[in-house]
Amino acid sequence: MSGARMSALAILRSQIERIETAEVVHRHDRIALGHSEADAALKGGLARAAIHEVFCEGRQGAAATGFVTGLAGRVTAQRPLLWVRQDFSEMETGALSMSGLAEFGLDPRRVVMVRAADVESALRTSADALACDALGAVVLELWGETRQFDLVASRKLTLAAQSSGVTGLLLRMAAQPMPSTAETRWMLRAAHSPPGPMWSVWGAPRFDAELLRNRHGPCGRWIMEWKCDECQFSEPSAYSQPVAAAPAHRPDPAVLQQRRAG
Amino acid sequence: MVIHALNEVAERLGLYIGQPLANARAMCPDLKVFDADVVADAKTLSDIADWCDRFTPLVALDAPHGLFLDITGCAHLFGGEAALLQTLVRALARQGFAVSAAIAGTSVCARTLTRQATGSIVADGGEAAAIDRFPVSALGADEAITTGLRRAGLKTIGDVASRSASEITARFGARFSTLLAHALGQGDAPISPRKPLPDYIVEKRFAEPIATDTMIAMTLSRLADTLIAAMEKQGKGARRLEAAFFRTDGVVRAIMVETGRPVTRSAVVDRLFRERLDALADPLDPGFGFDMVRLSASRTEIVVQEQRDLDAHVHDSDELAALIDRIAARIGGKRVVVHLPQNTHIPEQAVLAASAQHHLTAAMQAEWPARAESEPPLRPLRLFDQPEPVTVPFATVPDGPPHQFTWRRAKHAVVRVEGPERIAMEWWRQDGKQLTRDYFRIEDAEGLRFWIFRDGLYEGEVFDADGKPASPNWYVHGLFA
C-alpha cells in the first residue's frame, strides 16, 4: 500500500476518532469494579454513559445474569434500574427473581421490570429508557441471535446513553458476539465456587469473565468474584489448600475464535 | 322452528313473532328465512350504542332491541330535540336499520311511544295525554299482565290509568304499577349507562371527514390543550384518558391510556397518545375518514403541587413515572412491573409483580427481608415460574441429594451440594395436596449452579397406586449465578 494512501487512511481514522469522542460528554466518568486487573484494563473502571455487552452460551445464562446484575449494582448507585427483557428469555432461563436479587446485594425496590413481547418493542423501550436521565442503568436482556439488533440499533442505544449519561447493559444469552458500537464486550462463563474447607462447600458467585473488546484499552480474561455484602467484584479469594485447576480456567479453542469477532 | 323476528312487510301479511315457521310458510310461500343469531344481534346493538355516543355520553342498552339515550343538556348542540331526533333516525335509516325513536321526559314513556309511533316528541307533563290511546301491550309488561289487563277490559293505557293505583297494584303487582306511573311521567326509572360518565369531555366535529395521520395528531393535541385547560381551572390532573374516533360509516374506535400520576401537561397527553397510536397492533383505520374525535378524561385526581426546582429527587421520580407511563402506553400497562415482597416462604409466591403505574410508590417503600451477612446468596437469581422436572437416577443416601441429574436432556454431575433446606407448604391455606420440598443448592462439574428440590419427603408423602411408598420427583426451580 502506498504511503499517500496510508496517510489518507490515518487521517480518516483520526477524523472518525474525533467524531466519536466529541460526543462523549461523560467520558471520564468511570466506576471501578473492584477487581484490580480488570479495572486497570478498563482504565479505571466501567465507563458510564455507554453500552456494555455481555454474551454467554445458552446454559450459562444465570452466570451472565449475575455478572450483569453486578455491573448494574456498581453503576446505578441508588438510582432506579430498568430491566427490559423479552418474554422468551424468561421461558429459557427463568425469570429474574427479586429475592435472588436481594440476596445478591442489590435493592429490589429500585428495579422496574419491563416485559417486552418481542425484540422490536424491547429495543424501542430500552432506547426510550436510555434517554431518561432519572435512571441509573438500563439492562436489555435478549435471548438468541436477533436480526433486529444490528449496528443501527446499537448506535441508537449508544447515542441515547451518551446524551443522558445512563449506562446501558446488554445481556445477550445464547448469542454470538457481533460488531457493534459497545464500549466493552464480555464473554461470560460460570466459574467454580472458591475452594474452602469441607464445611463451606458453597461460596460466593464467581465468574470467568473474558473481555473480548475494549474500545479504550486491552482485553483480558479474569476470574472475578462477587462480594454480595460490599456490592463489588474482587479477585478470587485464595485458599491455602492446593486445588486442582478447574476445567473452566483452561482456554477453549472456540473462545479463541470468538475473540476475533467484532 | 318459530319466527324470531320479522320486518314490516311480513307483519302486514299477518305473520307474527313466535309463529311456527311451517304456518308462516303456508301463509306466504315465498317467505325469505334467515337463521336467528342472537349474539350478532347483541353485537350490532352495542355497535349502534357506540355510535350513539356522539349524541350523549349516557347511552344505555335496552335489550334486545332498544337503546336509551339520556340527552339532558345535549339537544341544543344538535339544533334542538327535533333536529337531534331527525339526524339520528336519518343516519341509522341510511345504514339500513328500521328505527323507531321518540323523546319524552321519562325513559319508560319514550319507550312506550316508540312501540306505537316514531318521531314523537313529548314535552314535560304531556306524557299521560300522549300515551292515553295506546294499547296496553305498548307498555312492554309481561305477557301474563298484558293478557290479564285485556281480559279485565282495560284495552288502552288510558283505561288502566283511570283506575286507582291501589287497585292495579293489588291485581297486577307493585312492579307493574310503578312501570305505569313511570310511563305516565310520574317519577322515572334510572337508566344504567354502558360507560361511566367521564369527568371531562372535549370533542371536535368535522364537516369534512379527516383521514391523514397528521390531521389526527393535530386534532388530538388541540383537544389535549382544551382538556388540560379545563381541568387546570379545577386543579385536576388526568389519570385515565380516552380518545374516541367516530368514523363516517358509524364505526367507533376508542383508545385508552392510563398514567401513574395525574397528568397536567398537554404535551404529555399528546406524547402518550402518539406512543399508543404508534404501537397499535391493528392501526387506526380511518376508512372514509373520521367526522368526530372525542377526548375524555374518565379518571381524574386533584393535583398536589410540589416544589419542583430545588428538589432533585422529586424531579427524578417524576421523570421515572413519566417514562413508565410512556412505556405502558406503548406496550401495555401490565408489562411494566415493580415487585412487592409477600409474607410467605414458598419461593414462587414470595414476590408479587404489580403494575408499575399504580404501585411505584408502594414498591419503593416496601420492606424486603434482610439478607444474611457474609453468606453466599441463598436464593437463585433466576427462578422458573414452573419448576422443571429433572431425572435423578439414584441418590446414595435415600433422602440425600442426587449425584447426577439430567435436565433438558443434558447430564450434570454434582460436585458440590449444600442442603437440604426444607420448605413445608402452608397447611392453613392448601387443601393438603402440596408436598414438602427439600431444596438443595448444587454446583455441577462446569461450575453451573442449580436450585433443585425433591417434591415430597422420602417414603413419607408420595405413594403409588398400591399405597406403597414411591420415589418422589425432582425439579429444578432456579439457577444461581
Interface residues (C-beta under 8 A of the other chain):
Chain A: R59 Q60 G61 A62 A63 T65 G66 F67 T69 R79 P80 L82 E90 T93 G94 A95 L96 S97 M98 S99 G100 L101 A102 E103 F104 G105 D107 P108 R109 R110 V111 V112 M113 V114 R115 A116 A117 S121 R124 T125 D128 A129 C132 D133 A134 L135 R189 A190 A191 H192 S193 V201 W202 G203 A204 P205 R206 F207 D208 W226 C228 D229 A246 P247 A248
Chain B: A279 H315 D316 S317 D318 E319 L320 A322 L323 I324 R326 I327 R330 I331 R335 V336 V337 V338 H339 P341 P347 A350 V351 A353 A356 L360 A363 M364 Q365 A366 W368 P369 R371 E373 S374 E375 P376 P377 L378 R379 P380 L381 R382 L383 F384 D385 A410 V415 R416 V417 E418 R441 E443 A445 E446 G447 L448 R449 G478 L479 F480 A481
